[in-house]
């Protein structure tokens, strides 16, 4: 593989979210990361509004409905996503009137969050878990799940200052155990009354880890 092939392969399969829309706001090109984030098939070319509405119905994409695009030449903005990531987007107008988008995951750069004594909502919890997954200082990382009827106040009293606690969409409670190896996680899980313990895999998203938990 020569340098040019390696460059284009990196753009196609790398972590950056890349897309190109035409002047009519129809998707013309997008790499795998962008399509996966929006739940798009490999060969689909939807319009922008169609894409946003489909993502909302499927429960993927950004938390808030994106604002209508303006005609400015370039802009950058931060956006919270349903999978827990926080993405920074740069939009640039092409000479033909289209739009080129570049997105990068900035979850690990999120500011400090108060963890002690709080039961986080599902969305806030996903954002915290994604930030931990993207932060090498939080590894090894495990999560413990508890039954829906577990007492949150009692659970929070047993967690450590660095742990995060959230309620999942199905009602279960999930405790994030950063900087915790398997043996220590097992001991903490027993103390918390956990139903299951799941060790995180480097590179997976918060949404993927929650599915396994």
N, C-alpha and C positions, 0 to 999 in steps of 0.2 A: 504494500500500500504506500503510495507516494504522499508527499506533504499535503497536496490539494485534497486528495481523497480522505486523508485523516482529518483535515479541517472540516470538510462537509459532513463526515461521519459523526464528528463530535457535536456539531450543531444539530444534526438530525436526531441523535440518540442521547444527547446530554441533558443535564438538569434544567437548563434555561427553557422557558416557555416562549416559543417563537411562532408568530403568525403574520400573514399578509392578507389584507382585505382590499378589494378593488374600490373604485369610486362609488359604486352602488352599494357598498357595505356588505358584499358577499365574500365569504372566506375563499381564498384562492390557494393558499399554501399554509401548512402548519406542521410543526414537528410532533413527535409522539407525546412529549410531555404536555404540550398544549392541548392536544386532542384528549388525552387521558383526563386532564383536569376538568374539561367541559363535558366529558362523556360522549365524545364524537367518534363515529366510525372512521376508519382509515381513509375512505374515499368520499366522505360527505363534504359538501360545500354549501352550508346553510347561510342565510342572511343573518346579520347581527341580531336583530330583534327575535327572529325565529330561534336562534341559538340560545339567547338569554331565557326565553320562555320555556324551551325544552329543558334547560338546566334546572330551572325552578321546579318544574313538574317532577323531575327525577331526583331532586334533593341534592344536587351537586352544584359546583360553581361558587360564586361569591355569596356571602351572607346577605348583603343588601343588593337590591336591584341596581345595576350600574346606571349612572346618569347618562343622558343622551349625549352623544359625542358632538363636540364643537368642531369648529373649522380651524382651530389654532394649529400652528405648524408642529409644535412639540409640547408635550406635557409629561409630568411624572406624578404618580400618586400611589398611596398604600391602600391595600384592600384585604379585608378578612375573608377567608374562604371556609366553606362548610366542613372541609376535612381537617380544620385546625390550623392550617398554614396562614401566615401573613405574607402576602406577595407585594413586591414593589414593581410597578409597571412603568414603562416608558413607551409613549405613543408618538410616532413621527409620521407626518404626511409625506407621501411620495410625490414626485413631480407630476404623476398622472392623476392625483387627487385621491389615491388610495391611502391605506393606513398600515404601517408596520408596527407590530407590538413585540416588546421584549419583557418578559416577566422573570423575576428572580425571587427565590424563597429567602425571606429575611427573618424567619421565625426566631433564629438564635440571637438576633439583635434586639428582640423585644425588651422593653424596660423591665425592671424588677417587679414581680407581682407578689402581693401579700398572700401567703399560703396558710399561715397558722390560723386555726379556728374558723375556717370558712368551708362551706360546702358549695362548690362551684357548679354553675349550670353546665349543661352538656356542651354548649358552644365555648364558654370560657374554659372549661376543662380540656376540650380538644386543643384549643390554642396553647394552653400551658403545656400539655403533653407534647405537642409538636415542637415547642421551644426546647423542651428537655431532650427530645430525640435529636435535635439539630445541634445540641451543645455537647462537645466531647467531655466537658467537665462533669456531666451528669451520668456518665457511664462507669460501670455497668448499670443498667436500668431495668427494673421489673415493675409490673403492676399487679395488684391484688384486687380481686372482685369479691363483693359480699352480697348477700341476699337483699332483695328490695325492702324487706321488713327490718333490716338492721337499723339500730338507733344511731342516727348521724352524730348526735351530741356525744354519745359514748365512744363512737369511733374516732371522732376528732380529738377526744381527750387522750387517745392511745397513740396518735400519730406523732411523728417527729416534726421539728420546726421546718425541715426542708421538704417534707412530703406534701403532696397535693391531693385533694379529695374532690371527686365530682360525682354527680348522679347521671347515669347513662340514660339514653332514651327509653330503654326497656325497664327502668326503675331500679336496676342494680346500682350499688355503689362501687366506685373504683378508686383505689388509692395508688398514687404514683410514688415509687420508691427509688429516687435517684441515688447514684453512687452507692449502690447496694448489690453485692455479689449474691450468687444463688444461695449459699449457706445462710447468709444474714437475712436474705429475703424470706427464706423458709421459716426462720425463727420469728420474724416480724409478722408473717402471714398467720402463723399459729396464734400469736398474741392478739392480732386483729380479728381473728375468727373468719379468715378468708375461705371462700369456697374454692377458688382457683388462684394459682400464681402463674404469671406468664412473663418470660424473659424477652425483652425487646431484641430485635434484630437490626443491626446497623443498616441504615438506608431506607427502612420502611417508614411509612407515614403514620400519623396518629390514628387515622381512620382504619388502616390495615391492622394495627396493633389492637385496637378496640374490637375488631371483628374476631381476632384470635383469642381475646381474653374471655 
